[in-house]
Amino acid sequence: MLIHPWDAALEEGEWQDWLAVHDFGQLAVNGLPGEPPHVLPLHFVYDHERREAVTHLARPNPVWAALEANPDVTLSVVDDYVFVPGPWHAPDGVPPEHGTPTSFYAAVQLRCVAHVVDDPQAKAELLHRQLAHFQPEGDYAPVAPGQEPFGRMLPGIRGVLLDVVEVRAKFKYGGNKPRSMQLSDAERLAGRGGPRDAEARAHQLRRLTASDADA
């Protein structure tokens, strides 16, 4: 992923806060010789203190041989993306239709070393970490080997613990454009009101305010 200086995270807390509320991504696993990479959509839980993410997959999933052959993987998360029409970025004195369209988006990629978890008790603990995140109200039965209702289901899954070795974060919201154009983008996003426009506008204004404070 190319990250220009103006698209880089302003600080580590920026991508951490974003990732805390974006817990669905795609796990990319190198394929075995002669097969394409595996790309697995999944929910996960990221723990910044431990620098690890946890998830699980069904045992029949075809990824296991490839994952065990090469545990170096990338967990990719992308959201808050919008299309910016060319006329929005046409310079003064240039016909609007000559403007260059672009995309705004936020992306975090976690490069990880994957560990497959098969011990029943360890899998139960991993699932409890996920349930505590996704169902914080606690409205779920305990997960324990041999205990109903979930114990009998444990053999049907394998846990995946991802040790994070590198984080790459990108917030592409026109940071290289003149301030006036960025404010115009924000106004147009508010006026358009399409899917994710509000989120993209919030990122753009937040980052613009931070750059103004640093100036």
Backbone hydrogen bonds in HBPLUS format (Angstrom, degrees):
<---DONOR---> <-ACCEPTOR-->    atom                        ^
c    i                          cat <-CA-CA->   ^        H-A-AA   ^      H-
h    n   atom  resd res      DA  || num        DHA   H-A  angle D-A-AA Bond
n    s   type  num  typ     dist DA aas  dist angle  dist       angle   num
A0007-ASP N   A0004-HIS O   2.89 MM   3  5.26 154.2  1.95 114.6 123.2     1
A0008-ALA N   A0005-PRO O   3.39 MM   3  5.34 155.9  2.45  98.8 105.6     2
A0171-PHE N   A0007-ASP O   2.76 MM 164  5.04 173.7  1.77 155.6 157.8     3
A0014-GLU N   A0011-GLU O   3.05 MM   3  5.58 145.4  2.17 111.5 120.7     4
A0016-GLN N   A0012-GLU O   3.16 MM   4  6.35 158.3  2.21 151.4 158.0     5
A0017-ASP N   A0013-GLY O   2.92 MM   4  5.89 166.7  1.94 145.2 148.3     6
A0018-TRP N   A0014-GLU O   3.16 MM   4  6.32 157.4  2.22 141.7 148.3     7
A0019-LEU N   A0015-TRP O   2.83 MM   4  5.92 161.8  1.86 147.7 152.7     8
A0020-ALA N   A0016-GLN O   2.99 MM   4  6.12 142.4  2.14 144.1 154.0     9
A0021-VAL N   A0018-TRP O   3.23 MM   3  5.78 151.9  2.31 110.0 117.0    10
A0022-HIS N   A0019-LEU O   3.12 MM   3  4.79 165.3  2.14 100.6 104.9    11
A0044-PHE N   A0023-ASP O   3.02 MM  21  5.52 153.0  2.09 146.2 147.7    12
A0025-GLY N   A0042-LEU O   2.97 MM  17  5.72 160.7  2.01 166.8 163.7    13
A0042-LEU N   A0025-GLY O   2.93 MM  17  5.72 159.9  1.97 155.8 159.1    14
A0026-GLN N   A0076-SER O   2.86 MM  50  5.25 159.3  1.90 150.0 156.9    15
A0076-SER N   A0026-GLN O   2.85 MM  50  5.25 173.0  1.85 153.3 152.8    16
A0027-LEU N   A0040-LEU O   2.84 MM  13  4.96 161.8  1.87 138.0 139.2    17
A0040-LEU N   A0027-LEU O   2.90 MM  13  4.96 166.2  1.92 137.4 141.1    18
A0028-ALA N   A0074-THR O   2.76 MM  46  5.21 175.7  1.76 161.3 161.5    19
A0074-THR N   A0028-ALA O   3.20 MM  46  5.21 160.3  2.24 141.6 147.6    20
A0029-VAL N   A0038-HIS O   2.83 MM   9  5.03 166.2  1.85 151.6 155.9    21
A0038-HIS N   A0029-VAL O   2.80 MM   9  5.03 160.6  1.84 157.7 160.0    22
A0035-GLU N   A0032-LEU O   2.94 MM   3  5.57 154.9  2.00 152.5 150.1    23
A0045-VAL N   A0054-VAL O   3.06 MM   9  5.40 150.2  2.15 146.5 155.6    24
A0054-VAL N   A0045-VAL O   2.92 MM   9  5.40 149.2  2.02 142.3 151.5    25
A0047-ASP N   A0052-GLU O   2.77 MM   5  5.45 169.4  1.78 171.3 174.7    26
A0051-ARG N   A0047-ASP O   2.80 MM   4  5.68 120.4  2.16 137.7 155.2    27
A0052-GLU N   A0047-ASP O   3.18 MM   5  5.45 156.2  2.24 142.0 148.4    28
A0164-VAL N   A0051-ARG O   3.00 MM 113  5.48 163.1  2.03 141.1 144.0    29
A0053-ALA N   A0162-LEU O   2.92 MM 109  5.00 151.0  2.01 136.3 145.6    30
A0162-LEU N   A0053-ALA O   2.76 MM 109  5.00 172.7  1.76 165.8 164.4    31
A0055-THR N   A0160-VAL O   3.00 MM 105  5.29 151.0  2.09 151.5 158.5    32
A0160-VAL N   A0055-THR O   2.90 MM 105  5.29 158.8  1.94 145.7 139.5    33
A0057-LEU N   A0158-ARG O   3.05 MM 101  5.67 160.6  2.09 157.0 161.3    34
A0158-ARG N   A0057-LEU O   2.93 MM 101  5.67 156.5  1.98 163.6 171.2    35
A0061-ASN N   A0058-ALA O   3.01 MM   3  5.52 161.3  2.05 117.6 123.4    36
A0059-ARG N   A0156-GLY O   2.86 MM  97  5.38 171.5  1.86 135.6 133.7    37
A0067-LEU N   A0063-VAL O   2.92 MM   4  6.05 159.1  1.97 158.6 165.4    38
A0068-GLU N   A0064-TRP O   2.95 MM   4  6.09 158.3  2.00 153.1 157.7    39
A0069-ALA N   A0065-ALA O   2.99 MM   4  6.11 141.3  2.15 139.1 149.9    40
A0070-ASN N   A0066-ALA O   3.00 MM   4  6.16 148.9  2.10 146.6 153.7    41
A0114-ALA N   A0071-PRO O   2.84 MM  43  4.90 165.3  1.86 137.0 141.4    42
A0073-VAL N   A0112-CYS O   2.95 MM  39  5.33 162.1  1.98 144.5 150.3    43
A0112-CYS N   A0073-VAL O   2.86 MM  39  5.33 171.1  1.87 149.3 152.3    44
A0075-LEU N   A0110-LEU O   2.83 MM  35  5.01 165.8  1.85 146.1 149.0    45
A0110-LEU N   A0075-LEU O   2.81 MM  35  5.01 168.5  1.82 150.6 152.9    46
A0077-VAL N   A0108-VAL O   2.94 MM  31  5.36 154.9  2.01 155.4 163.2    47
A0108-VAL N   A0077-VAL O   2.97 MM  31  5.36 158.0  2.01 152.1 159.3    48
A0079-ASP N   A0106-ALA O   3.10 MM  27  5.65 159.4  2.15 152.5 157.9    49
A0106-ALA N   A0079-ASP O   3.09 MM  27  5.65 166.0  2.11 174.8 171.9    50
A0082-VAL N   A0104-PHE O   2.92 MM  22  5.36 149.2  2.02 142.3 148.8    51
A0104-PHE N   A0082-VAL O   3.03 MM  22  5.36 166.5  2.05 152.2 156.4    52
A0084-VAL N   A0102-THR O   2.87 MM  18  5.22 172.2  1.87 155.4 153.3    53
A0102-THR N   A0084-VAL O   3.05 MM  18  5.22 156.8  2.11 143.3 150.5    54
A0088-TRP N   A0085-PRO O   3.13 MM   3  5.77 145.2  2.26 116.5 125.3    55
A0089-HIS N   A0086-GLY O   2.89 MM   3  5.57 148.7  1.99 122.1 130.4    56
A0090-ALA N   A0087-PRO O   3.41 MM   3  5.15 167.7  2.43 104.6 103.1    57
A0094-VAL N   A0091-PRO O   3.11 MM   3  5.60 151.4  2.19 141.0 139.2    58
A0098-HIS N   A0095-PRO O   2.83 MM   3  5.49 163.7  1.86 125.7 131.2    59
A0099-GLY N   A0096-PRO O   3.03 MM   3  5.55 165.8  2.05 118.2 121.6    60
A0105-TYR N   A0172-LYS O   3.04 MM  67  5.32 144.4  2.17 130.3 141.2    61
A0172-LYS N   A0105-TYR O   2.84 MM  67  5.32 145.3  1.96 175.8 170.4    62
A0107-ALA N   A0170-LYS O   2.85 MM  63  5.19 158.2  1.89 155.1 158.0    63
A0170-LYS N   A0107-ALA O   2.80 MM  63  5.19 156.4  1.86 160.5 163.6    64
A0109-GLN N   A0168-ARG O   2.77 MM  59  5.14 163.5  1.79 155.3 161.1    65
A0168-ARG N   A0109-GLN O   2.92 MM  59  5.14 161.6  1.96 150.4 156.2    66
A0111-ARG N   A0166-GLU O   2.85 MM  55  5.09 161.6  1.88 153.1 157.1    67
A0165-VAL N   A0111-ARG O   2.82 MM  54  5.79 164.9  1.84 155.1 160.4    68
A0166-GLU N   A0111-ARG O   3.35 MM  55  5.09 148.1  2.46 140.3 137.8    69
A0113-VAL N   A0163-ASP O   2.84 MM  50  5.10 146.4  1.95 137.4 147.9    70
A0163-ASP N   A0113-VAL O   2.94 MM  50  5.10 163.6  1.97 150.3 144.9    71
A0115-HIS N   A0161-LEU O   2.80 MM  46  5.12 145.7  1.92 148.0 159.1    72
A0161-LEU N   A0115-HIS O   2.92 MM  46  5.12 170.8  1.92 152.9 155.2    73
A0117-VAL N   A0159-GLY O   2.78 MM  42  4.50 170.2  1.79 128.0 128.8    74
A0159-GLY N   A0117-VAL O   2.91 MM  42  4.50 153.0  1.98 151.2 145.1    75
A0123-LYS N   A0119-ASP O   2.85 MM   4  6.07 155.6  1.90 160.8 168.8    76
A0124-ALA N   A0120-PRO O   2.96 MM   4  6.20 155.7  2.02 145.5 152.1    77
A0125-GLU N   A0121-GLN O   2.99 MM   4  6.30 156.2  2.04 148.8 154.6    78
A0126-LEU N   A0122-ALA O   2.98 MM   4  6.20 154.6  2.04 144.6 151.7    79
A0127-LEU N   A0123-LYS O   2.89 MM   4  6.17 157.6  1.94 153.2 158.8    80
A0128-HIS N   A0124-ALA O   2.99 MM   4  6.24 150.0  2.08 145.2 153.5    81
A0129-ARG N   A0125-GLU O   3.10 MM   4  6.41 145.1  2.22 143.1 151.8    82
A0130-GLN N   A0126-LEU O   3.21 MM   4  6.60 150.6  2.30 143.5 151.1    83
A0131-LEU N   A0127-LEU O   2.82 MM   4  6.10 164.2  1.85 155.1 159.6    84
A0132-ALA N   A0128-HIS O   2.91 MM   4  5.94 156.8  1.96 143.9 149.8    85
A0133-HIS N   A0130-GLN O   3.11 MM   3  5.23 128.3  2.39  97.8 111.2    86
A0134-PHE N   A0130-GLN O   2.92 MM   4  6.18 170.2  1.93 160.6 162.7    87
A0135-GLN N   A0131-LEU O   2.70 MM   4  5.26 153.4  1.77 144.1 150.4    88
A0138-GLY N   A0135-GLN O   2.94 MM   3  5.83 168.7  1.95 128.2 132.0    89
A0147-GLN N   A0144-ALA O   3.05 MM   3  5.39 159.8  2.09 137.1 135.3    90
A0151-GLY N   A0147-GLN O   2.70 MM   4  4.66 144.1  1.83 162.5 157.2    91
A0153-MET N   A0150-PHE O   2.86 MM   3  5.26 146.7  1.97 111.8 122.6    92
A0154-LEU N   A0151-GLY O   3.32 MM   3  5.51 151.6  2.41 102.9 110.4    93
A0156-GLY N   A0153-MET O   2.93 MM   3  5.52 149.3  2.02 118.7 128.2    94
A0157-ILE N   A0154-LEU O   3.16 MM   3  5.72 172.5  2.17 122.7 123.9    95
A0177-LYS N   A0174-GLY O   2.97 MM   3  5.41 166.7  1.99 119.8 123.5    96
A0181-MET N   A0178-PRO O   2.98 MM   3  5.30 122.2  2.33 104.3 118.7    97
A0182-GLN N   A0178-PRO O   3.02 MM   4  6.41 156.4  2.08 155.4 162.7    98
A0183-LEU N   A0179-ARG O   2.98 MM   4  6.27 159.5  2.02 154.8 159.7    99
A0184-SER N   A0180-SER O   2.98 MM   4  6.16 147.3  2.09 137.4 146.9   100
A0185-ASP N   A0181-MET O   2.80 MM   4  6.07 154.1  1.86 149.0 155.9   101
A0186-ALA N   A0182-GLN O   3.01 MM   4  6.29 160.8  2.05 147.8 152.2   102
A0187-GLU N   A0183-LEU O   3.02 MM   4  6.28 155.1  2.08 144.4 150.8   103
A0188-ARG N   A0184-SER O   2.91 MM   4  6.16 157.9  1.96 151.2 157.4   104
A0189-LEU N   A0185-ASP O   2.79 MM   4  6.04 154.9  1.85 155.5 162.9   105
A0190-ALA N   A0186-ALA O   3.05 MM   4  6.25 156.5  2.10 143.9 149.8   106
A0191-GLY N   A0187-GLU O   2.98 MM   4  6.24 152.1  2.06 142.4 150.4   107
A0192-ARG N   A0188-ARG O   2.79 MM   4  5.97 152.5  1.87 148.2 155.5   108
A0193-GLY N   A0189-LEU O   3.01 MM   4  6.11 171.5  2.01 151.5 153.8   109
A0197-ASP N   A0194-GLY O   3.06 MM   3  5.31 163.8  2.09 124.8 128.0   110
A0200-ALA N   A0196-ARG O   2.96 MM   4  6.19 165.3  1.99 154.8 158.5   111
A0201-ARG N   A0197-ASP O   2.86 MM   4  5.99 161.2  1.89 151.0 156.6   112
A0202-ALA N   A0198-ALA O   2.96 MM   4  6.15 155.7  2.02 143.9 150.2   113
A0203-HIS N   A0199-GLU O   3.07 MM   4  6.38 157.5  2.12 149.1 154.4   114
A0204-GLN N   A0200-ALA O   2.98 MM   4  6.23 164.1  2.01 152.4 156.8   115
A0205-LEU N   A0201-ARG O   2.94 MM   4  6.16 170.7  1.95 158.3 160.0   116
A0206-ARG N   A0202-ALA O   2.93 MM   4  5.94 158.8  1.97 145.8 152.5   117
A0207-ARG N   A0203-HIS O   2.95 MM   4  6.05 166.5  1.97 153.5 156.7   118
A0208-LEU N   A0204-GLN O   2.91 MM   4  6.01 150.0  2.00 143.5 152.8   119
A0209-THR N   A0205-LEU O   2.86 MM   4  6.01 157.5  1.91 146.9 152.6   120
A0210-ALA N   A0206-ARG O   3.04 MM   4  6.30 152.1  2.12 141.7 149.3   121
A0211-SER N   A0207-ARG O   2.97 MM   4  6.21 153.4  2.04 143.6 150.4   122
A0212-ASP N   A0208-LEU O   2.94 MM   4  6.18 149.7  2.03 146.3 154.7   123
A0213-ALA N   A0209-THR O   2.98 MM   4  6.24 150.1  2.08 143.9 151.8   124
A0214-ASP N   A0210-ALA O   3.08 MM   4  6.34 141.6  2.24 140.3 150.2   125
A0215-ALA N   A0211-SER O   3.10 MM   4  6.19 125.6  2.41 135.6 148.8   126
A0215-ALA N   A0212-ASP O   3.23 MM   3  5.14 138.6  2.41  92.9 104.5   127
